[in-house]
Amino acid sequence: MSLQGPVLPTAAPTATRRRPHLRWTDATGPHAATLDGRAVAGSAPGAEILVADPAVSRLHVELEARDDGVWARDLGSRNGTFVEGVLVQSARVPDGGRVQVGSTAFTVSYEPTPTPVDLWPGERFGPLVGRSVAMRELFARLARLAPTDAAVLLSGEPGTGKRLVAEALHAASARASGPFVEVECGALSEDRLAADLFGLPDSAHTGALEAAAGGTLLLDAVSELPLALQARLLRALDARTFDLRLVAAAHRDLRAMVNAGAFREDLYARLAVAPITLSPLRERVEDIPLLAQHFLPRGAAGALTPERVRELLSRPWPGNLRELRAFVARFAPAPAPLRDAADGASAVDLDAPFEAQRARCVDRFERAYLTGLLARHGGDLDAVARGAGLDRAHVRRLMRKHDLDGATIDDGPAAALLREP
């Protein structure tokens, strides 16, 4: 799929947001910072907010500026995160409130006057679709990132469209004419994954690092990369022998994994030059009618009635966009059943070659079967694979064959945005 690389307009529409300010004192003295989007506070040199406090974990807490204020989320720290003296996993910080990490306390205050936030002027960015502030803010950021070669780490709940974001970055970049190579780190054995990444010595098998030269390499489910391969990948990246743009996608929080010793801190720092967290569907319900319209199957143009739209808006969508897409797929008109040739020769084209007709029948069966299983299992790819009696990788290949891969980007009950713009 060829996409034109968009350019961020100089006068993009804007929203407004009260920017929060942070103040804290650690072993090196008093500090202040303005929070824009998300930032991780911790004692690791790679933390956006560096805290000189031995009681603070390497990547201790995520602080996020949302429309309703600052949210603090603990990242599996060893001493916990406290908001207004209460131990929390995730909580909103009031104006003037305190976030305690280790022996250091952040005080949060908000600007009295809202400041503008740049938004993308349209509802599409390459294959991505959305009209919410969250999505249009994401599109604007992607447009700024696309011309660079900064490594991007995509995180968020399964099904928030991480693979399509990687494709959009690639298509909008100067590398768009180069290859887009994907390696799924969670679907292969360690030996097979090593071969796919680095190739095999004395073999014609080319590794993904080499195959992606001049283009973009997506490491999907990078959180599943074994520690030994993490070290090998870091050495390869440090050697700078590969000309590529690296995008990684994780369905688990790498920062919590760093704190637990399950993911290398130095590799995390290399991958998360530009971290992006994608919003779940429940936080951008205004996108639901637009997405449902795009997900509608052929022949179902009138199926999105006001009553159905109200139903879509009332659902929590724990499976995010895959669940939405599977639900909307039920609006498709039922295809006429294939009749046995003995009962009606008109059911087949007797002038077409046997193999060509058999291939068409198999294609129709595969697509209908997979679509039905997706709907039955709410888009859970693992459940679809178990129901079909196939391995997960085989199911993914079949779904890509039938242009259903937009529904198979992430693990678990998830979805992606519509592949075609």
C-alpha positions, 0 to 999 in steps of 0.5 A, a space after each residue: 500500500 502506497 501512502 503519501 507522507 503528510 506535512 503538518 500544516 503551519 496553522 493546524 486546529 488547536 485544542 487547549 489544556 492547562 499545563 501542569 508544573 512539577 517541583 521537587 527537591 532531591 539529593 542534588 537540590 530543588 528542581 522544576 519542570 513543565 509536564 507536556 504529555 507523558 514523562 517517566 520519573 526515576 533514578 535511571 539516566 534514561 528517565 525523562 525526569 531524573 530523580 537523585 534519590 536511592 529510594 527511587 526505582 530506576 523507572 518509578 512512576 509515569 506522570 501524564 498530563 490529561 485533560 482532567 489533570 495529571 495522572 500518576 501511575 506506578 511502574 512496579 516500583 520497589 517502594 510504591 507511589 503515594 498520592 496525597 499520602 495514599 499508596 496508589 497504582 494509578 490516581 489523579 493528582 489534584 491542583 497543589 497535590 503531592 506525589 511521593 516516590 521514595 523520599 522525594 515528593 513532587 508538587 503539582 500545580 496548574 497554569 491558570 490559563 489554558 495553552 493551545 495543543 496542536 491537532 491534525 486538521 483531518 480525520 486520517 493519517 495514512 491508514 489511521 482513522 480518528 476524529 477525537 482530540 487524542 487521535 488528532 493530537 497523535 496524528 500531529 505528533 506522528 507528522 513531526 516524527 515521521 521525517 526523523 529517524 528517531 526510534 519509536 516505542 509504541 505501547 498501550 493496550 492490545 488492539 490500539 493499532 500499534 502496527 498501523 502506527 508503524 506503517 503510517 510512520 514509514 509511509 510518511 517518511 523519506 524511507 517510504 520507498 524502502 522496505 517495511 519489515 516486521 518481526 513478531 518477537 512473541 510468536 517464535 522460538 528463541 532460535 527461530 527469532 534469532 535467525 529471523 533477526 540476525 540471519 544465519 551464517 553461511 546461509 542465504 537466509 537474510 535477517 530482518 536487520 539487513 532486510 530492512 536496510 533503507 526502510 523501517 523495522 518493526 519489532 512487534 511484541 518486543 516485550 517477549 524478546 528473550 534476555 539473550 537476544 536483547 543483549 545481541 540486539 543492543 550490540 547490533 544497534 550500537 554497532 550502527 551497521 544497519 541503515 534503518 528506522 526502528 519501531 518497537 511495539 509492546 503489549 506489556 509495560 517495558 518500564 515495569 519489566 526494567 524494574 523487575 529485571 526482565 528487560 534491559 534498561 539500556 535497550 529500553 533507552 535505545 528503543 524509547 527515544 520517542 515513546 508513544 502510548 495509544 489510547 484505548 477506545 473507551 477513552 475516545 468514544 467519539 471515534 466509534 461511529 467513524 470507525 464503525 462506518 469504515 469497518 462496515 462490510 460490503 453491502 451493509 451500507 444501511 446497517 449502521 442505523 441510529 439505534 445501532 450507533 447508540 448501542 455501539 456508544 453504550 458498550 465498554 469495548 474491553 477488546 478495543 477495536 478488534 471487538 468493534 470490528 468483529 461486532 460490526 462484521 455481523 452487519 454483513 448480509 448473509 452470503 447465498 449458500 453454495 449448492 452442491 453441484 449435483 443439485 444445481 450446476 449453476 452454482 459453479 462456473 463450468 467454463 472456468 478451470 477446476 483449480 481456479 474455481 477450487 481456489 475461489 471456493 477455498 478463499 471464500 471458506 477461509 474468509 467466512 470461517 475466520 470472520 465467524 471465529 473472530 466474531 465468536 471469540 470477540 477478536 481474541 487471536 489466541 482463542 481463534 487459533 485454538 478454535 481453528 486447531 491451527 497455530 497462531 502464526 498460521 492464523 495470522 498468515 491466513 488473515 493477512 491473505 484475506 485482508 483481515 490483518 487489520 484485526 490481528 495486530 496485537 495479542 489478546 482481545 484487540 484490534 487495529 484501525 482499518 487498513 485502507 484509508 
